[in-house]
């Protein structure tokens, strides 16, 4: 069940996206950073912790070296330190699994050792279709079921779509929760409007209410949960070394972004983007900048389809890695390693370029190691190891 096999590189799937518009020279320059030499004399390897997961999506660390893993079809499992998978936990709410939807992210409360509370997000069915929802629950003492399950937030409106749920949960240092929300693909223009939750980052108290210091808490016609807007489909989020929220989001064809969302700011989608329509051609006016709209700190052309991100704070991989960011690629199946000075990218390299599996989540564990989830029908939980 858990051979703890160590895998080296395997072939990278071929194929690249069409070239971006010539005006996007900055993106091409950013790509040159990927050629930087590795901090290691030899590449890192991966160790298999668990196999047999069906499209795993989110990973959380609880007690005694155990982990929680979500499977997109609607299952939540406890993984033992030796990699053994538990049976699916009872008590989940009704989930509209299909397409990109299902049971998605999960995090443990910062005081899990005292309250056994977790938070998870999922595609919630309802009148009009579905939307991203956030729930809280307590893990039972015997770790077989969820108790006191309560949906504390539901994205409005519900939409008949199976795409762009977003759905990363991040607990901030002030104990509030950030939740990333996609614009559901068919409703991209709503990302620019404040009367809905589509294409937004929201900030919530742990009971689901909006903190009174949210930027639009008192603005007439705006939803009080909104923290930032103008996003497309955010699938990565983490608190950075600077104490602020950082996110990654999917562009269309090109234009995947790294952002540091600030209160009340507009991140441009779909008015400005470094991507283009699927099949080619500009989106809207085909512009990449506009007054009042924020620029990404980094973007990828062509798209890598980023999902899952973590900041390295341990010295397991050497001092050079401390303070750097790791981002999983669904499209190319590699791990992007980014180094920032403040908000300026100074280096990017590709790790595990021949892994050949979709990387859905990236987390640093309490043991200081980096853990990865591969989004496959026979998905794996992996541990990243420095070279021997």
ZADOKE-522441 format. One record per residue: residue in three letters; x, y, z of N, C-alpha, C in turn. Coordinates in steps of 0.02 Angstrom, whole numbers, plus 50000, padded with zeros to 5 digits. Each point is the difference from the previous one (the first is absolute). Layout:
BEGIN
ALAXYZXYZXYZ;...
END
This chain:
BEGIN
UNK500414993950000499595006150000500435006350000;UNK500554999650039500435005950006500734998049993;UNK500224998849938500694997949990500515005550012;UNK499775006350007500465005650008500554999949947;UNK499764999149938500484999749945500285006949986;UNK500625000249979500315006349980500035000249924;UNK499725005249971499965000649928500465005549976;UNK500344998749946500375005249966499585002949944;UNK500315003849953499635003049946499694994849953;UNK499445002049970499694996149946499805004949946;UNK499844997649939499935004549943499485005450010;UNK500155006149978499545005550000499524999449941;UNK499355000750011499544999849944500135005849953;UNK499964998649935500165005049950499445004949990;UNK500145005149958499495004849981500105006650036;UNK499925005549963500035006650030499425004049973;UNK499825005150038499455004349978500245004749945;UNK499545002649958500195004949949500335006150032;UNK500425003349962500375005850026499535005650018;UNK500175003950050499595005750020500125005849953;UNK499585005050007500085005949957500695003150010;UNK500275002949947500695002650002500085005750050;UNK499455003350018500055005650046500184997750070;UNK499974993550014500104997650068500734998050010;UNK500455004649989500704998450005500214998450071;UNK499665003150048500194998750070499914992750017;UNK499464996949975499894992950013500564995849972;UNK500235001649939500554996249970500635000850042;UNK500115006150026500595001050042499954995950064;UNK499394999650028499924996150061500174992749988;UNK499824997449940500144993149986500744998450000;UNK500415005049983500724998950000500264998250070;UNK499645002350052500204998550068499974992650014;UNK499594996349962499934992850012500644996349984;UNK500465003249965500624996749982500545000750055;UNK499825003350055500495000950053500244993350027;UNK500624999750021500284993850027499664998350065;UNK499944993550013499694997750061500445001450061;UNK499665000850058500375000950063500344993550021;UNK499814994549968500294993550016500514997949947;UNK500504996350022500474997149952499664994449961;UNK499534996650032499604994849968499275001650013;UNK499544997649958499305001750008499704996550061;UNK499485003050030499654996550053499624994049973;UNK499804995550044499614994249981499355000050039;UNK499554995449982499384999450037499934993050028;UNK499694999750059499864993850033499244999150002;UNK499754994249982499294998749999499764998450071;UNK499535004050025499714998850066499384995749994;UNK499555001749952499384996349990499824999949926;UNK499654994849980499734999449933499264998250006;UNK499664999649943499304997949999499515005450018;UNK500195006349993499555005650012499685002149934;UNK499355001250000499665001949938499965007649995;UNK500405002849956500025007249989500035003950066;UNK500524998850040500075003950062500095007349985;UNK499755004250045499995007349987500325004050057;UNK499854998450062500255004050055500314995650054;UNK500505002950035500384996450050500065004350062;UNK499874997150058500075003550064500344995550051;UNK500395002850044500354996350052499625000750066;UNK499904994450034499645000450063500474997950057;UNK499864994650036500404998350058500374993549990;UNK500544999150037500364993649999500284998149933;UNK500155004949957500274998449934499474997949950;UNK499365000450019499474998149954499815005849955;UNK499684998449944499795004949951499284998849979;UNK499675005349977499354999549967500105001349926;UNK499694995949958500035000949928499304999849971;UNK499835005049960499364999949964500084996649933;UNK499484996749978499954997349932499425003649966;UNK500125002549941499505004249966499324996749993;UNK499944993449988499334997249995499575000650063;UNK500305001950057499615001250059500184995750060;UNK500644998650008500234996050057500555003750038;UNK500004999050066500525002850043500294994350041;UNK500664999349998500334994450034500545002450047;UNK500114996050053500585001050043500564995549973;UNK500595002949994500594996249979500464999350060;UNK500184993950017500444998750056500725001949983;UNK500435000950050500705001949986500354995049955;UNK499794993550002500324995149956499694999849931;UNK499525004549985499695000449935499364996049992;UNK499804996350050499394996049995499405004749996;UNK499554998549952499405004149989499444997450044;UNK499655004750034499404998250037499404999749953;UNK499464997250026499384999849961499735007149995;UNK499585001449950499715006849995499625001950063;UNK500105006150023499665002450060499265001149987;UNK499594998550049499285001449995499875007350019;UNK499435002649977499775006550023500085005749952;UNK500264998849940500075005549952499315002349976;UNK499935006449983499385002449971499924997649928;UNK499435001549970499894998249930500475004149956;UNK500344996549954500515003149957499814998949927;UNK500055005349960499854999549928500654998549963;UNK500204993749999500634998049970499914999049925;UNK500465002949961499974999549928500425005449969;UNK500324998549943500455004949970500555001850048;UNK500095006550012500515002350048499745000250071;UNK499364998550010499695000750065500034993650041;UNK499895000750064500004994450046500235002250068;UNK500294995450038500315001750064500715002549985;UNK500165006150021500615003249977500495001150058;UNK500095006050024500535001150048499794998350072;UNK500494998950043499894998750071500595002850039;UNK499865003150058500525002350045499794998350071;UNK500494999250043499874999150071500055006750034;UNK499555001250048500035006150039500675000550036;UNK500235006250009500655000950034499994997450071;UNK499404999150029499944997150068499684993149997;UNK500164996349947499704993349993500144995650060;UNK500585000850030500174995750057499525001050059;UNK499655005850001499525001350054499284999149977;UNK499855001949937499305000049979499824994949946;UNK500494996649972499904994949948499605002749940;UNK500055006449988499625003249946500385000049934;UNK499644998549947500275000649932499535004349959;UNK500255002549944499605003749952500114996849932;UNK499474999349961500074997249933499535003649953;UNK500185000349937499585003349950499824995049946;UNK499435001249969499714995149954499515003549954;UNK499814996649946499495002549955499324998150027;UNK499625005150020499364999050034499435000649951;UNK499564994949994499425000549956499465004550029;UNK499605002849957499455004250023499635003049942;UNK499475003950012499625003149946500455004149954;UNK499964998649936500405003549951500634996449979;UNK500194994750037500614996449981500414998150061;UNK500595003150007500444998450057500465006050012;UNK500344999850055500495005250015500494997350052;UNK500555003550010500494998050050499735001750069;UNK500064995150046499785001150069500564998050047;UNK499985003050060500494998650052499644997350061;UNK500244994550028499704996950058500514999150055;UNK499754999950062500414998350058499734993650030;UNK500434996350035499794993750032500534998150051;UNK499824995450044500494997050046500114992749980;UNK500634998050001500174993149987499874996050064;UNK499624994649994499834996050059500644997350033;UNK499944998350064500584997650038500304993749969;UNK499564995849970500264993949969500175000949926;UNK499955006349975500205001849931499634995949948;UNK499354998750011499604996349952499465004349968;UNK499865005950028499455004049974500115007450018;UNK499615004149965499985007150016499395001550042;UNK500085004350050499455001950044499905007649998;UNK499405002150017499835007150001500175003449934;UNK499834996649946500145002849933499545005949987;UNK500305005649978499605006049988500285003849940;UNK499585001349952500215004249943499995007250023;UNK500585003250001500055006750028500015005449946;UNK500114998149937500005004949945499814996549935;UNK499595003349960499834997649933500095005749950;UNK500384998749948500115004949947499345001749967;UNK499895006449986499405002349966500195003649936;UNK499634998649945499434995549994500234992949983;UNK499534995350001500134993449974499945000349924;UNK500414996049966500065000349927499994992949972;UNK499694999149943500004993549966500664999249964;UNK500514997650036500674999349972500374994650039;UNK500474996849966500424995050034500735002250001;UNK500125006549994500685002649993500125005850048;UNK500655001250014500255005950034499695001150068;UNK500124995450046499765000550068500505003650045;UNK500635000649978500515002850045500094995250058;UNK499875002450062499924995550058500644998350036;UNK500445004950013500544999150048499835003850064;UNK500144996950056499865002950066500675001750033;UNK500055005950028500615002150034499815003450066;UNK500274997650055499895003450063500545005250010;UNK499785006250014500475005550011500225000250073;UNK500515004050013500275000550067499505002950050;UNK499515003949975499495002850044499414995450009;UNK500064993749979499504994850008499415000649952;UNK500025004749953499495000149948500184995049945;UNK499524998549958500094995349946499935003549933;UNK500494998949956499935002149930499764993949959;UNK499545001349954499764994949955500025002749929;UNK500324996349954500055002349930499424997249960;UNK499715004349957499394998249963500095001449926;UNK499894995049958500035000949928499385003649974;UNK500065002349937499455003749969499544995649958;UNK500084993450007499564994949972500034999749924;UNK500495003049969500154999749929499495003849957;UNK499374998350007499485003049958499795006950025;UNK500255002050058499795006450030500595004650014;UNK500485000049953500625003650014499905007450013;UNK499515003249967499905007150010499795001750072;UNK499714995150035499805001250069500605000850047;UNK500594998049977500595000950042500145007450014;UNK499735004549958500095007250009499455003350040;UNK499504996150022499435002950036500034997950073;UNK499785004450044500044998850072499364997450030;UNK499494998649958499364997550026499964992449998;UNK500574996649989500024992749996500694997750024;UNK500074993450009500634997250024500414996849945;UNK499835001049937500344996649945500665003649985;UNK500554996149998500665002949985500255004450056;UNK499914997650062500195004050058500434996050048;UNK500375003650043500254997250062499555002850055;UNK499744995750043499605002350056500374998750065;UNK499855004250050500304999450066499444999350051;UNK500044994850042499464998250044500254998950071;UNK499565001150048500114997550067499874992449999;UNK500194996750053499934992750000499284997750007;UNK499545004650014499294998249999499685001749933;UNK500415002449952499755001649933499795007249991;UNK499985003950052499805007049994500585004249972;UNK499825005949975500505004549971500315004450055;UNK500675000250004500325004650048499815007249985;UNK499895004150051499795006949988500525004349967;UNK500644997850000500525003949967500144997749929;UNK499574995649972500074998349929499905006449958;UNK500325000449942500005006349962499325002349975;UNK499534995449990499345002049974499454998750050;UNK500184999450064499514998250051499435005150006;UNK500145006349985499495005150007499825003349933;UNK500244997249945499865003049934499324997749975;UNK499545004649985499344998049976500054996149934;UNK499624994549997499984996049939500564994949994;UNK500495000150046500564995349997499904994650053;UNK500254994049985499964994550049500575000850050;UNK499834999750065500505001850051500574995150008;UNK499924993949973500534995050008500595001249953;UNK499915004149948500515000849948500625003450027;UNK500574996949986500665002950016500325003149938;UNK500024996449944500275002549937499594997149944;UNK500065003049940499584997849944500385000549934;UNK499664998049946500334999949935500454994049991;UNK499814994450031500394993849994499654995249952;UNK500384995049977499714995149954499864993450035;UNK500514996150014499904993550032500604998650044;UNK499955002050064500574999550046500024993150031;UNK500554996449989500064993250026500604999150046;UNK500305005450021500544999650049499985005950045;UNK500174999050063500015005550048500404998050061;UNK500375004850028500394998850061500215006750029;UNK500115000150066500275005950032500765000049989;UNK500265005549973500715000449985500425001850060;UNK500665000049991500455002050054499875007150024;UNK499685004149958499855006950019499355000650040;UNK499674994250012499375000150038499395001449959;UNK500075000949934499445001749957499794993949959;UNK499385000249976499744994849956500325000749931;UNK500244994549973500224999449930499564994849966;UNK499865001049936499574995449963500294998649931;UNK499774994549971500134998749929499334998649967;UNK499945002049937499384998849964500134998249927;UNK499534996249973500044998049931499815005849954;UNK500425001349950499795004249945499624995849950;UNK499805002949943499654996049949500524995949961;UNK500245002649945500544996849963500615004550008;UNK500394998750051500535004650021499735004550054;UNK500465003150037499805004950049499834997250068;UNK500244994050018499944997850070500385005050043;UNK499745001550060500265005550039500194998150072;UNK500515003450025500155000350072499805007050023;UNK499585000350052499785006450026500085000150076;UNK499975006050027499995001150072499395004450014;UNK499414997050002499385003950003499975004650060;UNK499875006449987499935004950053499275002250005;UNK499825002450059499315001650015499715005149950;UNK499454998149968499635004549957500275000949931;UNK500554996749982500315001249935499724995549945;UNK500065002549939499724996849940500574997049960;UNK499974993449988500554996549966499874998849926;UNK499495003449973499965001049929499604995549956;UNK499914993650019499654995349955499275002149993;UNK499714999749939500314998349936500205006149958;UNK500075005850031500165006149963500724999949978;UNK500454998250045500714999449982500234992850014;UNK500424997449957500274993350008500594999049953;UNK500464995850021500564998149957499854993549963;UNK499374997750004499784994149962499585002049940;UNK499764995149965499575001149943499474994649996;UNK499515000949957499474995149993500264993249979;UNK499674994750024500174993349977499914999749924;UNK500514997649967499995000049927500305006349970;UNK500185004950042500325006149975499535005949998;UNK500295005949998499615006149997499965003450067;UNK499975006749999500015003850063499354999350039;UNK500055001050065499425000350043499825007350009;UNK499375001749986499785006950006500415004649956;UNK500285005250030500405004949963500714997649988;UNK500184994350029500674997349990500545004150034;UNK499845002950058500485004350034500274996550062;UNK500605002050022500324996850057500075004750059;UNK499795006249994500045004850055499465005149994;UNK499755002350058499505005350001500025003350069;UNK499915006550001500015003650063499484997150049;UNK500214999350063499554997350050499994992550005;UNK500404996749958500034992750001500724997750013;UNK500074994950042500664997850023500344995449949;UNK500665000549997500404995549959500204993950042;UNK500054994149968500254994250037500745000950018;UNK500214996750053500705000150019500424995549955;UNK499684995149970500314995549953499454996849959;UNK500144998249938499514996349961500364995249953;UNK499634995049977500284994949956499675000249932;UNK500405000349949499794999249930500494995349967;UNK499804994049978499324997350002499804998050071;UNK499364998450007499734997950065500344993650025;UNK500114999850066500214993750031499424996750037;UNK499425003550003499424997750038500194998850073;UNK500155005450038500254999250068499454998150049;UNK500174995750048499524998250052500384997650061;UNK499875003050056500364998250061500645004050006;UNK500125002950058500625003750011500184999650073;UNK500655000650013500245000050069500635004350003;UNK500095003150058500635003550015500444995350041;UNK500634999749983500484995950036500275004050059;UNK499874997550060500265003350060500494995650038;UNK500044993549982500474995650034500674999949963;UNK500514997450034500664999549969500144992849976;UNK499484996049991500084993249976500374999849933;UNK499915005349960500285000149932500575005049995;UNK500265002150056500565004750000499765007250010;UNK500455004150022499835007050015499785003849938;UNK500254998149941499835003749939499264999549984;UNK499674994850024499294999149986499555003650048;UNK500245001950058499585003150049499735006649973;UNK499345000950005499695006149974499804999749927;UNK500084994149967499814999549930499314996849993;UNK499705000649941499334997649986500034994049954;UNK499564995150013499924994249956499294999949974;UNK499934998849934499355000049967499954993849956;UNK499464996350005499904994149959499725001849931;UNK500194996349950499745000849932499564994149982;UNK499385001349982499564994849975500164998249927;UNK500165005049961500104998949928500644996349985;UNK500555002150030500654997049983500244995150053;UNK499674999650056500194995150051500675001250031;UNK500195006350009500625001550035499855004450060;UNK500505001250041499955004350058500415006249986;UNK499675005850000500355006349989500275002650066;UNK500645001850000500345002650059500175007349986;UNK499695004650038500075007249988500325003450061;UNK500455004649985500335003850053499835007449990;UNK499735003150052499825007149997500455004050047;UNK500145006149981500285005050045499465005250010;UNK499684999950058499405004150008499464997349954;UNK499765004149954499504997849952500304999349929;UNK500665000049995500334999449935500284993049991;UNK499804996749946500274993449985500725000649976;UNK500454996150030500695000249980500254993549971;UNK499614994650011500224993549974499424995249995;UNK499994996049948499524994649993500364994049970;UNK499844994150027500274993849971499454994750001;UNK500094995049958499534994449997500304994050037;UNK499624997550047500194993950036499554994349977;UNK500254993950004499634994049979499715000749930;UNK500405002349952499735001549933499754993949963;UNK500194994050023499804993949965499544995650042;UNK499705003050051499554996150042499414997449959;UNK499725004449957499484997849954499314999150032;UNK499885003150058499344999650032499765007050017;UNK499345001049999499715006450016500095001450075;UNK500345005450016500105001850070499455004750023;UNK499584997650046499425003850021500115003950065;UNK500354997250048500115003650062500724999450022;UNK500245005250034500685000550025499965002750071;UNK500274996450049499975002150070500674998450035;UNK500175004350047500564998450044499714996850064;UNK500264994250019499764996550059500335002450063;UNK499734998050058500305001750064500724997350007;UNK500174994949961500674997250002500495003949956;UNK499755005349967500435004249957500064997649929;UNK499744994049984500034997549931499425002749960;UNK500095000349934499485002049954499624993949976;UNK499345000550000499564994649978499615002249939;UNK499894995349954499665001449937499434995149989;UNK499465002449969499464995649977499975000149925;UNK499944994149970499934999549927499284998849982;UNK499725004249958499304999749981499924995149942;UNK499954993750018499924994649952499464995350026;UNK499734995849956499504995150022500304995250051;UNK500654998749995500364996350051500535004750027;UNK499765004950039500445005450023500444997850057;UNK500535003950010500504998350051500135005950046;UNK500184998350061500275004750048500754998950002;UNK500385005349986500724999649993500345004450052;UNK500614998050018500425004250044500625001949959;UNK500155006549999500605002349964500604999350044;UNK500524996749973500624998950038500585003849968;UNK500425003050041500615002949972500454994449976;UNK500485001649956500474994849977500384996950057;UNK500164993749994500394996750052500675003450008;
END
